Amino acid sequence: METVAVIDYGVSNLRSVAKALEHVAGGRHRIEVTGDLGAISRAARVVFPGQGAIGQCMASLADRGLVETLRAALVAKPFLGICLGLQSLMDRSDEDGGTACLGLIPGRAVRFPGDLVDPASGARLKIPHMGWNRVQPAGPHPLWAGIEPGTRFYFVHSYHVVPDRSADIAATTDHGVRFVSAVMHGNLFAIQFHPEKSQAAGLRLLANFLDWNGELR
């Protein structure tokens, strides 16, 4: 039975992510919430969820000695990043006065402008971007299997990623501006939205991840 390591770095509520993975695993995978370096290294797959601020996230990873273990996992096995798990992949984030991140995908995380408006109604849009919104895949990927373009997923965030390379963009979403809501690079896939809060579509994406061999096709 494959083990899926859900990274526990001490500052994120992991229960809902682990429960959603257990629900779709169907007994075929063992879901282990762990911050143990050896357990993460031995796992067949890694999920890195995150909530809160990137500065605290990166500091907690460093304090627990997880940075290099996480970087090694990112190049060796199927990896799913969720919310801060996406933003942490960039070179830097503008949050918390500027924060160095894992540097696995060239680019940065930036805050939404404060003057966003709905192009249809002219109404001012709130930050954080919170609630259901449509996700438009940039192209085919195994994690989009069975998910229609424009499907709604649940978001909660004030920052979004700006990858340097268009090839790393897996999906976009509109919230006053068009922003990148998912990235892909080899065995790595990461999303800004919360699949564990996104009902059937989110569960389908998690199930797709458990079936994914880490290749783009």
N, C-alpha and C positions, 0 to 999 in steps of 0.2 A: 504494500500500500504506500503510495506517495505521501510525503509530508509536505504541507504548505506552511511556511513560516510567515506569520503575521507579525511584523516588527513592533515590539513594545519598547518605546524609548522613554516612557514615564510621563508623557504629557498629553496623551491622546486617549479618548474614549474608544477602545477597540472592540467592545462587546458586540455592537451591532454589525460591524464588518465580519467578525468571526462567525457570528450566528448566521449571517447571510451566506457565507461560504459553506458552512456546515449544511445548510439547507439544500444547496445545489450540488454538494459533493456526493450525496447519495451513498455514503459509505465507501466510496472509491478512493477518498483522500482523507488523510488525517490533518486536521487544522490545528496548528500549534501557535498560540500567542506567546512570543518569547523575545527576550533581549539577550539571550545567551549566544555568544559568538559561535560556539561549536554547533549548536542547533541550527543556526541560520546557515552556516556553511554546509551542513549535511542535507538541508532541505532540498527537495526537487524543484520547488517554486517559492518565490518570495513576493509578499504583498506588503507595501509600505503605505499605510494610511496616515493621515495627519490632520489636525485641526489646530487653530490658534495662530501664533506668530512664528515666522520663520527663524527669527533670532533665537528664541527659546528652543525651537526644534533642533537647530544645528548645534547649539550649546549642549543640549541633552545627549545628542548622538556622540559628540566628542567626549563628554564626561563618562559615557558608558563604553568608550572604545569601539563604537560601532561604525565609525566613518569608513575605515578601510575594509571592514568586513562587508559593508553595504556596497561599496564600490566593486569589490570582487564579485558579489552576487549579481550585480548589474550586467556583467559581461559574461556570465557563465550559465545562466538559467533563466527560464521565463520569469519576468518581473512585471508586476502591476503596481504603479504608483497612483495614489488617490489624494486629491486636493493638495495639501502641502507636500505629499509624496511626489506630485508632479513638479511643483515649484522648486523643490530641493534639487532637482536634476540640473537646473540651470547653472551657469557660471556664477551669477549673482542675483540678489533681489534688492530692490530699492527699499524694502521694508526695514524697520528698526534702524534707520540711518544708514542703510547699506550693509548687506550681509553676504559673505562668501558662502556659496552653496557647493554641491558635490562636483559640479563641473563636468557632468557626463554628456550634456547637450549644450552646445554653444548658444548663448542667449541670456536673457535676464527676465525677471519678474517685475512688473511695473504696476502702479496703482491706477485704477480707473480714474479718468478725469472727473472733477466734481460738478461739471456742468452738462452732464449727459441728458438728452431729451429723447423721447419716443418720436421717431420720424413720422409716424402716422398721425398721432394725436397732438404732438407738441408738448405733452406733459413731461415734467421733470422726472428723471429716473433716479431711484435711490441707490446709494452705495452704503453697505454691501449689496452686491447683486445677490438676491435671495429669492428662491422659489423655483418654479418649473420653467424651463426654457428649451427651445429646440436645438438639437445638435445635428450638424450637417457633416457627415464623413467626407474627407478630402479624396477618398478613393477606397478601393476594397482592402479589407484586412480581416483575418480570421476572427478577431474580437467583435466585428460588426455583423457576423453571420446571424441571420434571422432578425435583425434590427433595421427597421425602415429608416431611410434618410428623413430627417426632420422629427424624429422621435424626441419626446420631451424627457429630460432628466432633471434631477433636483440639484440646485447650486446654492452654495453659501460662501462668498468670497469677496474681498475688496481688491485683490491683486490678480493679475493674469500674466501668462508667460508670453514672451516675444522671442521665439527661436530665430537664430541667425539664418538657418537653412530651411527653405520651403519644403524640402524632402522630409523633414522631421515632423511636419504638421499632419496630424491624423484626423482632425475635425475642427470646425469653427462654430461659433455661436454669436448671435447679435444681441447686444445690450447697449443701445445707443451707438456703439462702435462694434465692428466685427473683431472678435478676439479668438485666440486659439484655445479650444476647450479639450483637446487631446493631442498627444504627441506619440510618435512611434520611431523606434530606431533599433533594428535588429531584433534581439530577444526582449526588448524593452517596450512597454506600452504604459502610458500614464494619462490620467484624466483629471480634469478640474472638478467635475461634478461628483456626486456621492451615489454610487450604484446601490449601496445598501439602503438608501432612502428613496430609490427610484422605481419601486414596485417591480412589475414584471420585466420591464426592459433592463433594469439594473441587474436583476437576477440572471437574465439571459447573458448579459455581458460577463458576469462572474463565472457562469457555467462555461462560456466560450473560453475564458482564460484557463480554466482547469483542463480543458481539452487541447489547448494550444501547445504546439511543440517548440515555440520560440522562434519560428521562421515567419517571414512576412507573407508567404503564400502557402 
